[in-house]
């Protein structure tokens, strides 16, 4: 059962959700292939890319643009679908903050 009130999502939680979503994609070869083609990377660079907040944001964006896929993962892992948008927002902010501090 999903709790009525959850603590605010942290950056770490956002990264964990994106990694969980990426693992779900890895279990669906056709979806993974589609995502990698859109991302412009090959399977050999997936592990390296997963350390990049921009890539993790792209994983979440892929799910946000594919609602049926998002709902399957959300139902399977008992995740509120709105958390994907919250996580995407946090990762975007992390990317933006990183750009300004460089």
C-alpha positions as CSV (number, residue, x, y, z in Angstrom):
1,X,0.0,0.0,0.0
2,X,1.3,3.5,-0.8
3,X,1.5,5.8,2.2
4,X,-0.6,8.9,2.2
5,X,2.3,11.2,3.0
6,X,5.9,10.4,1.9
7,X,8.9,12.4,2.8
8,X,10.2,14.8,0.1
9,X,12.3,13.1,-2.5
10,X,16.1,13.6,-2.2
11,X,18.6,13.7,-5.0
12,X,19.8,10.3,-3.9
13,X,16.2,9.0,-4.2
14,X,15.9,10.5,-7.6
15,X,19.0,8.8,-8.7
16,X,17.9,5.5,-7.3
17,X,14.5,5.8,-9.1
18,X,16.3,6.5,-12.4
19,X,18.6,3.5,-11.8
20,X,15.6,1.3,-11.0
21,X,13.9,2.5,-14.2
22,X,17.1,1.7,-16.2
23,X,17.2,-1.8,-14.7
24,X,13.6,-2.2,-15.8
25,X,14.5,-1.2,-19.3
26,X,17.4,-3.7,-19.2
27,X,14.8,-6.4,-18.6
28,X,12.9,-5.3,-21.7
29,X,15.3,-5.7,-24.6
30,X,13.0,-4.0,-27.2
31,X,12.4,-1.0,-24.9
32,X,16.1,-0.8,-24.0
33,X,17.0,-0.8,-27.7
34,X,14.5,2.0,-28.4
35,X,15.9,4.0,-25.5
36,X,19.5,3.6,-26.5
37,X,18.8,4.6,-30.0
38,X,17.1,7.8,-28.8
39,X,19.9,8.5,-26.4
40,X,22.5,7.9,-29.1
41,X,24.6,5.4,-27.2
42,X,25.4,1.8,-27.4
43,X,25.0,-1.0,-24.8
44,X,28.8,-0.9,-24.2
45,X,28.7,2.6,-22.8
46,X,25.5,2.1,-20.7
47,X,27.3,1.5,-17.4
48,X,29.5,4.6,-17.8
49,X,26.5,6.7,-18.9
50,X,24.5,5.6,-15.8
51,X,26.9,7.7,-13.6
52,X,25.9,10.9,-15.3
53,X,22.9,12.9,-13.8
54,X,22.0,14.0,-17.3
55,X,21.7,10.5,-18.5
56,X,19.6,9.5,-15.5
57,X,17.3,12.5,-16.2
58,X,17.0,11.2,-19.8
59,X,16.0,7.8,-18.4
60,X,13.2,9.4,-16.4
61,X,12.2,11.5,-19.3
62,X,11.8,8.4,-21.5
63,X,9.4,7.0,-18.9
64,X,7.5,10.3,-18.6
65,X,7.0,10.3,-22.4
66,X,5.9,6.6,-22.4
67,X,3.0,6.5,-19.9
68,X,2.1,2.9,-20.4
69,X,5.7,1.9,-19.6
70,X,5.8,4.2,-16.6
71,X,2.6,2.7,-15.2
72,X,3.8,-0.8,-15.6
73,X,7.0,-0.1,-13.6
74,X,5.0,2.0,-11.0
75,X,2.5,-0.8,-10.5
76,X,5.2,-3.5,-10.3
77,X,7.3,-1.7,-7.8
78,X,4.5,0.2,-5.9
79,X,5.8,3.6,-6.9
80,X,3.6,6.7,-7.3
81,X,3.8,7.7,-10.9
82,X,4.2,11.4,-9.9
83,X,7.5,10.6,-8.3
84,X,9.0,10.2,-11.8
85,X,8.4,13.9,-12.5
86,X,9.7,14.9,-9.1
87,X,12.8,12.9,-9.6
88,X,13.3,14.4,-13.1
89,X,13.0,17.9,-11.6
90,X,15.6,17.1,-8.9
91,X,18.1,15.7,-11.5
92,X,17.5,18.8,-13.8
93,X,18.2,21.0,-10.9
94,X,21.4,19.1,-10.1
95,X,22.5,19.5,-13.7
96,X,21.7,23.2,-13.7
97,X,23.5,23.8,-10.4
98,X,26.5,21.9,-11.8
99,X,26.6,24.1,-14.9
100,X,26.6,27.3,-12.8
101,X,29.4,26.2,-10.5
102,X,31.8,25.3,-13.3
